[in-house]
Amino acid sequence: MANWKDLFDFNKRERNGSLVLLFILFLIILSYLLMPFFVKKEYVVSEKAKLEMENFVKKYRTLNDSGGSALNSYAVNFNRVDYSVSKQALTPFEFNPNKMSENDWKRLGLSDWQVKSIQKYTQKGGTFRTNEDFRKMYAISDDDFDILEPYIVIPADSSKFVAAKPQKVEFRHEPIDLNKADTFDLRKIPGIGVALSRRIFNYRERLGGFYDASQLFEVYGMDSARVEKVTPYLSINDSEIRKININKADVKELLKHPYIDYYIAKSIDVHRQQFGRFNRLEELKEATLMYDELFNKLKPYLSLE
């Protein structure tokens, strides 16, 4: 026990030394707490992040110099790379898949391996009775099918079995909420069929909801005549829009939205890690690669909480 007491028994010199050490420790802690008020903190951005941002800025400067046409054409396809590639590669025209030659398939824009796969199926006696039969082809992706479906023409005599046409539902003139409607509800609207109702529904789920009928132009197959035709039958409740919390969403979550590409998502994430949370939505324009046109388009989908 005597030895333990010796450990805590300080002489006058040792006590003075301990007090000096405590005072120095106090000064260090105090200076650390007060330093942010007197010293401006400099943030360092990695060379990789700088290079990515520089490339992004160059890319969009080039697009703006060219009149922005390229930017507009890709504005909502950042997360549908396959669809974008298909749309560029395919040159659709009306066709009967049961009557196509090898050259016809190639003229449509399909690759050699896709043509061989389809011909192998037809040479073994396979036929396409409905559009859905064409969808089931391994060589045809969902993106390819979405682009080609409006051009498929299969005569009723292509099969001994003809499926009964779905009964047309008479439309009642109560407006349909575009943000609540399922595919069956959408099919009640004149000018919207099975394929188009599915595309509208799927795009709405990716988008988080519509805030304006003009966004229907972003759905493949919706041209100005069709949008004008269906708009009187629609209502839009923007309170149904699903929001993205920009103070919490990571890059992967941000990229799920069709208006946000990798560079925008990355710049939001980098800024948030370095400077902390956003206090105003407008800070996105001031501190990231967000540009005015995109910000205005994206703002209804953003939140701070």
Contacts in CASP RR format, 6 or more apart in sequence:
PFRMAT RR
TARGET T0000
AUTHOR 0000-0000-0000
METHOD contacts of the structure
MODEL  1
MANWKDLFDFNKRERNGSLVLLFILFLIILSYLLMPFFVKKEYVVSEKAK
LEMENFVKKYRTLNDSGGSALNSYAVNFNRVDYSVSKQALTPFEFNPNKM
SENDWKRLGLSDWQVKSIQKYTQKGGTFRTNEDFRKMYAISDDDFDILEP
YIVIPADSSKFVAAKPQKVEFRHEPIDLNKADTFDLRKIPGIGVALSRRI
FNYRERLGGFYDASQLFEVYGMDSARVEKVTPYLSINDSEIRKININKAD
VKELLKHPYIDYYIAKSIDVHRQQFGRFNRLEELKEATLMYDELFNKLKP
YLSLE
10 18 0 8 1.000
43 274 0 8 1.000
43 275 0 8 1.000
45 270 0 8 1.000
45 274 0 8 1.000
49 266 0 8 1.000
49 270 0 8 1.000
52 263 0 8 1.000
52 266 0 8 1.000
53 263 0 8 1.000
53 267 0 8 1.000
53 289 0 8 1.000
56 263 0 8 1.000
56 267 0 8 1.000
56 289 0 8 1.000
57 289 0 8 1.000
60 71 0 8 1.000
60 289 0 8 1.000
60 291 0 8 1.000
63 69 0 8 1.000
63 70 0 8 1.000
63 71 0 8 1.000
64 71 0 8 1.000
74 84 0 8 1.000
75 218 0 8 1.000
75 259 0 8 1.000
75 294 0 8 1.000
75 297 0 8 1.000
76 218 0 8 1.000
76 258 0 8 1.000
76 259 0 8 1.000
77 83 0 8 1.000
77 84 0 8 1.000
77 87 0 8 1.000
77 258 0 8 1.000
78 255 0 8 1.000
78 258 0 8 1.000
78 259 0 8 1.000
78 260 0 8 1.000
78 261 0 8 1.000
78 262 0 8 1.000
79 206 0 8 1.000
79 255 0 8 1.000
79 256 0 8 1.000
79 257 0 8 1.000
79 258 0 8 1.000
80 143 0 8 1.000
80 258 0 8 1.000
82 141 0 8 1.000
82 143 0 8 1.000
83 143 0 8 1.000
83 146 0 8 1.000
83 147 0 8 1.000
86 141 0 8 1.000
86 143 0 8 1.000
86 144 0 8 1.000
86 147 0 8 1.000
87 143 0 8 1.000
87 147 0 8 1.000
87 220 0 8 1.000
89 109 0 8 1.000
89 111 0 8 1.000
90 108 0 8 1.000
90 109 0 8 1.000
90 110 0 8 1.000
90 144 0 8 1.000
90 147 0 8 1.000
90 148 0 8 1.000
91 107 0 8 1.000
91 108 0 8 1.000
91 109 0 8 1.000
92 108 0 8 1.000
92 147 0 8 1.000
92 148 0 8 1.000
92 150 0 8 1.000
92 151 0 8 1.000
93 107 0 8 1.000
93 108 0 8 1.000
93 151 0 8 1.000
94 151 0 8 1.000
94 153 0 8 1.000
95 104 0 8 1.000
95 108 0 8 1.000
95 151 0 8 1.000
95 152 0 8 1.000
95 153 0 8 1.000
96 152 0 8 1.000
96 153 0 8 1.000
96 154 0 8 1.000
96 155 0 8 1.000
96 158 0 8 1.000
97 118 0 8 1.000
97 128 0 8 1.000
97 134 0 8 1.000
97 152 0 8 1.000
97 154 0 8 1.000
98 122 0 8 1.000
98 127 0 8 1.000
98 128 0 8 1.000
98 154 0 8 1.000
98 158 0 8 1.000
100 108 0 8 1.000
100 118 0 8 1.000
102 115 0 8 1.000
102 119 0 8 1.000
105 114 0 8 1.000
105 115 0 8 1.000
105 118 0 8 1.000
105 119 0 8 1.000
106 112 0 8 1.000
106 115 0 8 1.000
108 148 0 8 1.000
110 118 0 8 1.000
110 139 0 8 1.000
110 144 0 8 1.000
113 139 0 8 1.000
114 139 0 8 1.000
114 140 0 8 1.000
117 137 0 8 1.000
117 138 0 8 1.000
117 139 0 8 1.000
118 137 0 8 1.000
118 139 0 8 1.000
118 140 0 8 1.000
121 137 0 8 1.000
127 133 0 8 1.000
127 158 0 8 1.000
127 159 0 8 1.000
128 134 0 8 1.000
128 154 0 8 1.000
128 158 0 8 1.000
129 154 0 8 1.000
129 158 0 8 1.000
129 159 0 8 1.000
129 161 0 8 1.000
129 163 0 8 1.000
130 154 0 8 1.000
130 163 0 8 1.000
131 149 0 8 1.000
131 152 0 8 1.000
131 154 0 8 1.000
131 195 0 8 1.000
134 140 0 8 1.000
134 145 0 8 1.000
134 148 0 8 1.000
134 149 0 8 1.000
134 152 0 8 1.000
135 142 0 8 1.000
135 145 0 8 1.000
135 149 0 8 1.000
140 148 0 8 1.000
146 195 0 8 1.000
146 199 0 8 1.000
146 220 0 8 1.000
147 220 0 8 1.000
149 195 0 8 1.000
150 195 0 8 1.000
150 221 0 8 1.000
156 162 0 8 1.000
166 194 0 8 1.000
169 187 0 8 1.000
169 188 0 8 1.000
171 188 0 8 1.000
171 189 0 8 1.000
171 190 0 8 1.000
171 233 0 8 1.000
172 188 0 8 1.000
173 233 0 8 1.000
175 233 0 8 1.000
175 234 0 8 1.000
175 235 0 8 1.000
176 185 0 8 1.000
176 186 0 8 1.000
176 188 0 8 1.000
176 189 0 8 1.000
176 233 0 8 1.000
176 234 0 8 1.000
176 235 0 8 1.000
177 234 0 8 1.000
177 235 0 8 1.000
177 236 0 8 1.000
177 237 0 8 1.000
177 240 0 8 1.000
178 200 0 8 1.000
178 204 0 8 1.000
178 209 0 8 1.000
178 210 0 8 1.000
178 213 0 8 1.000
178 234 0 8 1.000
178 235 0 8 1.000
178 236 0 8 1.000
179 204 0 8 1.000
179 209 0 8 1.000
179 210 0 8 1.000
179 236 0 8 1.000
179 237 0 8 1.000
179 238 0 8 1.000
179 240 0 8 1.000
179 241 0 8 1.000
180 237 0 8 1.000
180 240 0 8 1.000
181 201 0 8 1.000
182 201 0 8 1.000
183 194 0 8 1.000
183 197 0 8 1.000
183 198 0 8 1.000
183 201 0 8 1.000
184 197 0 8 1.000
186 192 0 8 1.000
186 193 0 8 1.000
186 196 0 8 1.000
186 197 0 8 1.000
186 200 0 8 1.000
186 201 0 8 1.000
187 193 0 8 1.000
187 194 0 8 1.000
187 197 0 8 1.000
189 230 0 8 1.000
189 233 0 8 1.000
189 234 0 8 1.000
190 229 0 8 1.000
190 230 0 8 1.000
190 233 0 8 1.000
191 226 0 8 1.000
191 229 0 8 1.000
191 230 0 8 1.000
192 200 0 8 1.000
192 230 0 8 1.000
196 219 0 8 1.000
196 221 0 8 1.000
196 222 0 8 1.000
199 219 0 8 1.000
199 220 0 8 1.000
199 221 0 8 1.000
200 216 0 8 1.000
200 219 0 8 1.000
200 222 0 8 1.000
203 218 0 8 1.000
203 219 0 8 1.000
203 258 0 8 1.000
204 210 0 8 1.000
206 256 0 8 1.000
206 257 0 8 1.000
206 258 0 8 1.000
207 215 0 8 1.000
207 257 0 8 1.000
207 258 0 8 1.000
207 259 0 8 1.000
207 301 0 8 1.000
208 241 0 8 1.000
208 242 0 8 1.000
208 257 0 8 1.000
208 301 0 8 1.000
209 240 0 8 1.000
209 241 0 8 1.000
209 242 0 8 1.000
210 216 0 8 1.000
210 236 0 8 1.000
210 238 0 8 1.000
210 241 0 8 1.000
211 236 0 8 1.000
211 238 0 8 1.000
211 241 0 8 1.000
211 300 0 8 1.000
212 236 0 8 1.000
213 227 0 8 1.000
213 231 0 8 1.000
213 234 0 8 1.000
213 236 0 8 1.000
214 227 0 8 1.000
216 222 0 8 1.000
216 227 0 8 1.000
216 230 0 8 1.000
216 231 0 8 1.000
217 223 0 8 1.000
217 224 0 8 1.000
217 227 0 8 1.000
218 258 0 8 1.000
238 300 0 8 1.000
241 300 0 8 1.000
241 301 0 8 1.000
242 301 0 8 1.000
243 301 0 8 1.000
243 302 0 8 1.000
243 303 0 8 1.000
244 253 0 8 1.000
244 254 0 8 1.000
244 257 0 8 1.000
244 301 0 8 1.000
244 302 0 8 1.000
244 303 0 8 1.000
245 303 0 8 1.000
245 304 0 8 1.000
245 305 0 8 1.000
246 254 0 8 1.000
246 268 0 8 1.000
246 272 0 8 1.000
246 278 0 8 1.000
246 281 0 8 1.000
246 284 0 8 1.000
246 302 0 8 1.000
246 303 0 8 1.000
246 304 0 8 1.000
247 272 0 8 1.000
247 277 0 8 1.000
247 278 0 8 1.000
247 304 0 8 1.000
247 305 0 8 1.000
250 269 0 8 1.000
251 262 0 8 1.000
251 265 0 8 1.000
251 266 0 8 1.000
251 269 0 8 1.000
254 260 0 8 1.000
254 264 0 8 1.000
254 265 0 8 1.000
254 268 0 8 1.000
254 269 0 8 1.000
255 261 0 8 1.000
255 262 0 8 1.000
255 265 0 8 1.000
257 298 0 8 1.000
257 301 0 8 1.000
259 294 0 8 1.000
259 297 0 8 1.000
259 298 0 8 1.000
259 301 0 8 1.000
260 298 0 8 1.000
263 289 0 8 1.000
264 288 0 8 1.000
264 289 0 8 1.000
264 290 0 8 1.000
264 294 0 8 1.000
267 288 0 8 1.000
267 289 0 8 1.000
267 290 0 8 1.000
268 284 0 8 1.000
268 288 0 8 1.000
268 290 0 8 1.000
271 287 0 8 1.000
271 288 0 8 1.000
272 278 0 8 1.000
275 287 0 8 1.000
277 304 0 8 1.000
278 284 0 8 1.000
278 287 0 8 1.000
278 304 0 8 1.000
279 304 0 8 1.000
280 304 0 8 1.000
281 299 0 8 1.000
281 302 0 8 1.000
281 304 0 8 1.000
284 290 0 8 1.000
284 295 0 8 1.000
284 302 0 8 1.000
285 291 0 8 1.000
285 292 0 8 1.000
285 295 0 8 1.000
290 298 0 8 1.000
END
